[in-house]
Each structure stands twice: as C-alpha cells, then as structure tokens.
Amino acid sequence: MENIMSYKTVDLDDANSALLILNQSKLPNEIEVLSLTEQEEIHKAIYLLQVRGAPAIGVAAAIGVYLAAKRIEDDSYSVFYEKFKAAKNYLASARPTAVNLFWALDRMETVVKNYPNLPVSKIRDLLHKEAIKIREEDIWVCRTIGEYGLSLIKDGDGILTHCNAGQLATAKYGTALAPIHVGREKGYNFKLFVDETRPLLQGARLTAFELYENGVDTTLICDNMASQVMKNGWIDAVFVGCDRVAANGDVCNKIGTSGVAIMAKHYNIPFYVCAPTSTIDMNTEIGTKIHIEERPPEEISEMWYKEPMSPKGVKIYNPAFDITENNLITAIITEYGIVQPPYEEILKNLFKNHKT
C-alpha cells in the first residue's frame, strides 16, 4: 500500500528541467509534489522550508544549480563560470545555517573549476552527473548511518527524537530516523516518542506522520513533556539529526535540542547525533561560532492559529537552532562509523582517512 515513504523527497526531472520536491509545508494534510523550474522558485522553496532537512537541502541545491547551468547559453567558459557563480551564490543565500547547502554547491562549483578547457556542453553533462551522484550518495550515507545506529539499540526500545531527521529530510531513510526505518525493514519494533518541536512543529507534522505511516508505534508529545517521559523510564535512547557539527563536536540542530540533551544527561540516557560527514564543518572551531538563523515572529504568534494567540506588539524571539555542547553527546554516528569523545581528535582523523 502506498504511503508517504513511497514518495521521493527531492529528485530531478531532467526532461522538463525541473527540481521535484515533496512540499513539506503542506504535510501531513496534503501530499503535493512541486515541479520547480525557476531559480526564484527553488530559492523560495529552500527558504520557506518547502524542502528542508540538511541533506535534502543539499540535494535540492545541487540539482538547482545544475538547472541554472542548463540555462546559461554563452559558450565562453569565463562567462559561463561567472554566471554559474552568480546562480550558486543566489541559492546559497536561501538558508544560513545548514552546512550541506554550501557543501553541495561547492562540490558543483569544483566540477566547473576543474575543467576550464572542456566545452561548456561537456561541463553541463558533468554537473548533471555530480547532482545525481550527490543524491545517490545521500541514500547510501543514510542507510549506513541507520545500520550503525541500529547496533546501539535493541528491539522494543523506547526512542525519543526531536524535530524531523527522517526520510522527509533526506533523499531516503533519514539520519536520526534511519535506525528506525532500517530496523523496520529487518522486523524490529520500537516505541517512538516524538517532540512536536516548536516553532514549526516539524516533529508533529512530519516525524509523527512518516513514522506512523511506516507502521511504527508513535507517541507525539509537547516539547515540555520530554523530561516526564524520561522520568517514567520510557526512553532508552535519544536520536537527533543536525544541521552542522563544529570541529570540536558541538552540534547545531533545531531549537530545543540542547534542552533534550541536558535532560538525557540528567536521566543517564544516551544521546546520539546522526551526522553525515557533509554536515561536519571542520572550518568552524566551536559551536558558538555557528550563525543561528532567526525566523519570522509570526511563525510563533500566528502561523498555527485562526487568530493571533499572543498580545499584539509583544516581543518574540524565534531562533531556528541551538547549540548542544559536545560534553552532552554520547556519540556522533556518521557513515564512516560511530565517533565518541574526544571528538576534535577523532573527527580530524575521520576526515584524514576518508577524504571526499
């Protein structure tokens, strides 16, 4: 029976020069696949979180900048490169925090820079192959993270997750939810507790939706209930994704993640971060140096209500992310293995041994 897991979150329709995305702003009430052909549409889709999740944003950006390259008519390499860079910079401006956006765009630019002597038509072909490769790699990465994560839990465990780091945030499987989805393929059954995750309710709208659709025992809770379910003894492990990991192992993830980590530490519950190496930023020394995106105040005061639910004129602080310090993290699960403290040294070795 077809469910949300049957849909591709992000894909390329090359024949129609379009980026296909599952519009996450409409879920769970409406399943809508958008076909985006204009750069302005793609930029808007990333900014408005119609496509979201660090890996999915990276794939969308790679496909988007390839589609921009298809439209550059000038056969001069220098003019092509100049216009390509303009398109790349435009898409990069859509979201400031998720490192995958810049990582994917930089990979695409490297293709252009590496072949200055090729005809522009051949460079376009290489850009097409690279965009497809980034999407296919994401599926492999998430599946592998799922296998590693699954080794840390057992059938029947209670798992808490925050925000959405499932298939809807990637090309397939997800990051934090990959152990759950891979486990389902193997016949495992888990009890998932899902934070609703303010302010955009991505836990309630997306995580609860995809888990329930995949037959997982799912309980939705408000963010301020996490401590109680931990105290009840219902949680054996916490799995979260991330938008960026600093070189020292500090993690930037959806607002509220640091609070969950603090509670997990208090109740002696392992706290795992599922992080593709594409989200690890070795150029950012510590978490406090990561730029935290602030979202419009209306997302808190008006978005989910028929009438505004807060007093008119009251100040609203709406950061999209927070930083979880490395001493709160039990392990970081990557596609190359499970990383435990000391994070700075181990992450450095990870990149040295697995250069991409």
C-alpha positions as CSV (number, residue, x, y, z in Angstrom):
1,M,0.0,0.0,0.0
2,E,1.4,3.4,-1.0
3,N,2.2,5.8,1.8
4,I,4.5,8.8,2.4
5,M,7.6,6.6,2.4
6,S,6.9,5.8,-1.3
7,Y,7.4,9.4,-2.4
8,K,10.8,10.9,-3.3
9,T,11.6,13.9,-1.1
10,V,13.7,15.5,-3.7
11,D,14.5,14.5,-7.3
12,L,15.5,15.7,-10.8
13,D,13.1,15.8,-13.7
14,D,15.8,16.4,-16.4
15,A,13.5,16.1,-19.4
16,N,11.4,19.1,-18.1
17,S,14.4,20.9,-16.5
18,A,12.7,20.8,-13.1
19,L,13.5,20.1,-9.5
20,L,10.8,17.9,-7.9
21,I,10.2,18.3,-4.2
22,L,7.7,16.9,-1.8
23,N,6.2,20.1,-0.4
24,Q,6.7,19.7,3.3
25,S,4.9,22.9,4.2
26,K,1.6,21.1,3.3
27,L,2.2,17.9,5.2
28,P,0.5,16.0,6.8
29,N,-2.8,17.2,5.4
30,E,-1.9,17.4,1.8
31,I,0.7,15.5,-0.3
32,E,1.9,17.8,-3.0
33,V,4.8,17.4,-5.3
34,L,6.2,20.7,-6.7
35,S,7.9,21.0,-10.1
36,L,10.2,23.9,-9.9
37,T,11.9,25.3,-13.0
38,E,12.9,28.9,-12.0
39,Q,15.8,29.7,-9.7
40,E,13.5,32.1,-7.7
41,E,11.1,29.2,-7.1
42,I,14.0,26.9,-5.9
43,H,15.4,29.7,-3.6
44,K,11.9,30.3,-2.2
45,A,11.3,26.6,-1.6
46,I,14.5,26.3,0.5
47,Y,13.8,29.5,2.4
48,L,10.2,28.7,3.1
49,L,11.1,25.1,4.1
50,Q,9.0,23.5,1.4
51,V,12.2,21.4,1.1
52,R,14.1,21.1,4.4
53,G,16.5,18.9,6.3
54,A,20.2,19.5,5.8
55,P,20.8,16.5,3.4
56,A,17.6,17.3,1.3
57,I,18.6,20.9,1.1
58,G,22.0,19.9,-0.2
59,V,20.5,17.6,-2.9
60,A,18.0,20.3,-3.9
61,A,20.7,22.9,-4.2
62,A,22.9,20.7,-6.3
63,I,20.0,20.0,-8.7
64,G,19.0,23.6,-8.6
65,V,22.4,25.0,-9.6
66,Y,22.7,22.3,-12.4
67,L,19.3,23.6,-13.8
68,A,20.7,27.1,-13.7
69,A,23.8,25.9,-15.7
70,K,21.5,24.4,-18.3
71,R,20.1,27.8,-19.0
72,I,23.4,29.6,-19.5
73,E,23.6,29.9,-23.2
74,D,27.1,31.5,-23.7
75,D,29.7,29.1,-24.8
76,S,32.6,31.1,-23.4
77,Y,34.0,29.3,-20.3
78,S,34.7,32.6,-18.4
79,V,31.2,33.9,-19.0
80,F,29.7,30.5,-18.1
81,Y,31.7,30.4,-14.9
82,E,30.7,33.9,-13.9
83,K,27.0,33.2,-14.4
84,F,27.3,29.9,-12.7
85,K,28.9,31.5,-9.6
86,A,26.1,34.1,-9.5
87,A,23.5,31.3,-9.5
88,K,25.4,29.4,-6.8
89,N,25.7,32.5,-4.6
90,Y,22.0,33.2,-5.0
91,L,20.9,29.7,-3.9
92,A,23.5,29.8,-1.0
93,S,21.7,32.9,0.4
94,A,18.5,30.9,1.0
95,R,19.5,29.5,4.4
96,P,22.5,30.5,6.5
97,T,22.8,27.5,9.0
98,A,22.7,24.2,7.2
99,V,26.2,23.4,6.0
100,N,25.0,20.9,3.4
101,L,23.7,23.8,1.3
102,F,27.2,25.2,0.9
103,W,28.9,21.8,0.8
104,A,26.7,20.7,-2.2
105,L,27.1,24.0,-4.0
106,D,30.9,23.9,-3.5
107,R,31.0,20.4,-4.9
108,M,29.2,21.6,-8.0
109,E,31.5,24.6,-8.4
110,T,34.5,22.3,-8.1
111,V,33.3,20.5,-11.2
112,V,33.2,23.7,-13.2
113,K,36.6,24.9,-11.9
114,N,38.3,21.5,-12.6
115,Y,37.5,21.6,-16.4
116,P,38.3,25.0,-17.8
117,N,39.4,23.5,-21.1
118,L,36.3,21.5,-21.8
119,P,33.4,22.7,-23.9
120,V,30.6,24.2,-21.8
121,S,28.3,21.5,-23.0
122,K,30.5,18.8,-21.5
123,I,30.7,20.7,-18.2
124,R,26.9,20.7,-18.1
125,D,27.0,17.0,-18.5
126,L,29.5,16.6,-15.7
127,L,27.3,18.9,-13.5
128,H,24.3,16.6,-14.2
129,K,26.3,13.6,-13.1
130,E,27.5,15.3,-10.0
131,A,24.0,16.3,-8.9
132,I,22.7,12.7,-9.4
133,K,25.8,11.4,-7.5
134,I,25.1,13.7,-4.6
135,R,21.5,12.4,-4.3
136,E,22.6,8.7,-4.6
137,E,25.4,9.2,-2.1
138,D,22.8,10.6,0.4
139,I,20.8,7.4,0.2
140,W,23.9,5.3,0.9
141,V,25.0,7.6,3.7
142,C,21.6,7.5,5.4
143,R,21.3,3.7,5.1
144,T,24.8,3.2,6.5
145,I,24.1,5.6,9.4
146,G,20.9,3.6,10.0
147,E,22.9,0.3,10.3
148,Y,25.4,1.9,12.7
149,G,22.6,3.4,14.8
150,L,20.7,0.2,14.9
151,S,23.7,-1.5,16.5
152,L,23.2,0.8,19.6
153,I,19.6,-0.2,20.3
154,K,17.6,-3.3,20.6
155,D,14.1,-4.5,19.5
156,G,11.4,-2.9,21.6
157,D,13.4,0.1,22.9
158,G,11.8,3.4,23.6
159,I,13.4,6.2,21.5
160,L,12.9,9.9,21.8
161,T,13.6,12.2,18.8
162,H,13.4,15.9,18.2
163,C,12.3,17.8,15.0
164,N,12.4,15.8,11.8
165,A,15.5,14.0,10.7
166,G,13.7,11.2,8.8
167,Q,13.2,10.3,5.2
168,L,11.4,13.7,4.6
169,A,14.7,15.4,5.5
170,T,16.9,13.4,3.1
171,A,16.7,11.5,-0.2
172,K,15.8,8.3,1.7
173,Y,15.8,6.8,5.2
174,G,16.8,10.0,7.1
175,T,19.6,10.4,9.6
176,A,18.2,10.2,13.2
177,L,15.3,8.0,12.0
178,A,17.4,5.8,9.7
179,P,18.0,3.3,12.5
180,I,14.2,3.1,13.0
181,H,13.4,2.7,9.3
182,V,16.2,0.2,8.7
183,G,15.1,-1.6,11.8
184,R,11.6,-1.8,10.4
185,E,13.0,-3.5,7.2
186,K,14.5,-6.1,9.5
187,G,11.4,-6.7,11.5
188,Y,12.3,-4.6,14.6
189,N,9.7,-2.8,16.6
190,F,10.4,0.4,18.5
191,K,8.3,2.8,20.6
192,L,9.0,6.3,19.3
193,F,8.3,9.4,21.3
194,V,8.2,12.5,19.1
195,D,8.7,16.1,20.4
196,E,6.3,18.4,18.5
197,T,9.2,20.7,18.1
198,R,8.4,24.4,18.2
199,P,8.1,26.8,16.4
200,L,7.4,25.0,13.0
201,L,6.0,21.8,14.6
202,Q,8.1,19.6,12.3
203,G,8.0,16.8,14.8
204,A,4.2,16.8,14.9
205,R,3.7,17.4,11.2
206,L,6.5,15.4,9.7
207,T,8.2,12.9,12.1
208,A,5.0,11.6,13.6
209,F,3.5,11.4,10.1
210,E,6.3,9.4,8.5
211,L,6.8,7.1,11.5
212,Y,3.1,6.3,11.8
213,E,2.8,5.8,8.0
214,N,5.7,3.3,8.3
215,G,3.9,1.3,11.0
216,V,6.0,2.5,13.9
217,D,4.5,2.7,17.4
218,T,4.4,6.5,17.7
219,T,3.5,8.8,20.5
220,L,3.5,12.6,20.0
221,I,4.4,14.8,23.0
222,C,4.8,18.5,23.5
223,D,8.4,19.7,23.9
224,N,8.0,20.4,27.6
225,M,6.9,16.8,28.3
226,A,10.2,15.2,27.4
227,S,11.5,15.2,31.0
228,Q,8.4,13.4,32.2
229,V,8.6,10.6,29.7
230,M,12.3,10.2,30.6
231,K,11.4,10.1,34.3
232,N,8.8,7.5,33.6
233,G,11.5,5.2,32.3
234,W,10.1,5.1,28.8
235,I,13.2,6.3,26.9
236,D,16.2,4.0,26.3
237,A,18.0,6.4,23.9
238,V,17.7,9.8,22.2
239,F,18.4,10.1,18.4
240,V,18.6,13.5,16.7
241,G,19.9,14.8,13.5
242,C,21.8,18.0,13.0
243,D,22.4,20.9,10.6
244,R,26.0,21.5,11.4
245,V,28.7,19.9,13.6
246,A,31.7,22.0,14.7
247,A,35.2,20.7,14.7
248,N,35.1,20.1,18.4
249,G,31.9,18.1,18.3
250,D,29.5,20.8,19.3
251,V,26.2,20.3,17.3
252,C,23.8,22.8,15.8
253,N,20.3,21.4,15.5
254,K,16.7,22.5,15.7
255,I,15.9,24.8,18.6
256,G,15.2,22.7,21.7
257,T,17.8,20.0,21.0
258,S,20.2,21.3,23.7
259,G,17.4,21.1,26.3
260,V,16.7,17.5,25.4
261,A,20.4,16.7,25.7
262,I,20.6,18.3,29.1
263,M,17.6,16.2,30.3
264,A,19.1,13.0,28.8
265,K,22.3,13.6,30.7
266,H,20.4,14.1,33.9
267,Y,18.5,10.8,33.5
268,N,21.6,8.9,32.2
269,I,20.1,8.2,28.8
270,P,22.4,8.0,25.8
271,F,22.1,11.0,23.5
272,Y,23.1,10.2,19.9
273,V,23.6,12.6,17.0
274,C,23.3,11.2,13.5
275,A,25.5,13.3,11.3
276,P,26.6,12.7,7.7
277,T,30.2,13.9,7.2
278,S,28.7,16.5,4.8
279,T,27.3,18.3,7.9
280,I,30.6,18.3,9.8
281,D,32.3,21.7,9.4
282,M,36.0,21.4,10.3
283,N,36.4,25.1,9.5
284,T,34.2,26.1,12.4
285,E,36.2,25.5,15.6
286,I,33.3,25.6,18.2
287,G,29.6,25.7,18.2
288,T,29.3,29.3,19.4
289,K,30.8,30.4,16.0
290,I,27.9,28.9,14.0
291,H,25.5,31.6,12.8
292,I,22.0,30.9,14.2
293,E,19.1,31.7,11.8
294,E,16.2,33.6,13.3
295,R,12.8,33.1,11.7
296,P,9.9,35.5,11.5
297,P,8.0,36.0,14.7
298,E,4.7,35.2,13.0
299,E,5.7,31.6,13.0
300,I,5.1,31.5,16.7
301,S,2.3,34.0,17.1
302,E,0.1,33.4,14.1
303,M,1.0,30.5,11.8
304,W,-0.9,27.8,13.6
305,Y,-3.9,29.8,14.8
306,K,-7.1,31.2,13.3
307,E,-6.5,34.4,15.4
308,P,-3.1,35.6,16.8
309,M,-2.5,33.8,20.0
310,S,-0.1,36.4,21.6
311,P,-0.7,40.0,22.6
312,K,-0.2,42.4,19.7
313,G,3.1,44.2,20.0
314,V,4.8,41.7,22.4
315,K,8.4,40.9,21.5
316,I,9.1,37.4,20.1
317,Y,12.4,35.7,19.9
318,N,12.4,32.9,17.3
319,P,15.8,31.2,16.7
320,A,15.6,28.2,14.4
321,F,18.5,26.3,16.0
322,D,20.5,26.0,19.2
323,I,24.0,24.6,20.1
324,T,24.4,21.3,22.0
325,E,27.8,21.2,23.6
326,N,30.0,18.1,23.0
327,N,30.0,17.1,26.6
328,L,26.3,16.3,26.4
329,I,26.7,14.0,23.4
330,T,27.2,10.3,23.9
331,A,28.3,9.6,20.3
332,I,28.1,11.1,16.8
333,I,27.0,8.5,14.2
334,T,28.5,9.0,10.7
335,E,28.5,7.0,7.6
336,Y,32.1,6.0,8.4
337,G,31.4,4.8,11.9
338,I,30.4,5.8,15.5
339,V,32.5,8.7,16.8
340,Q,33.0,9.0,20.6
341,P,35.0,11.6,22.6
342,P,37.5,13.1,22.2
343,Y,35.6,14.5,19.2
344,E,38.1,17.0,17.9
345,E,40.8,14.4,17.5
346,I,38.6,11.7,16.2
347,L,36.7,13.9,13.7
348,K,40.0,15.2,12.4
349,N,41.2,11.6,11.8
350,L,37.9,10.7,10.2
351,F,38.4,13.4,7.5
352,K,42.0,12.4,7.1
353,N,41.1,8.8,6.5
354,H,38.0,9.4,4.3
355,K,38.8,12.3,2.0
356,T,35.9,13.1,-0.4
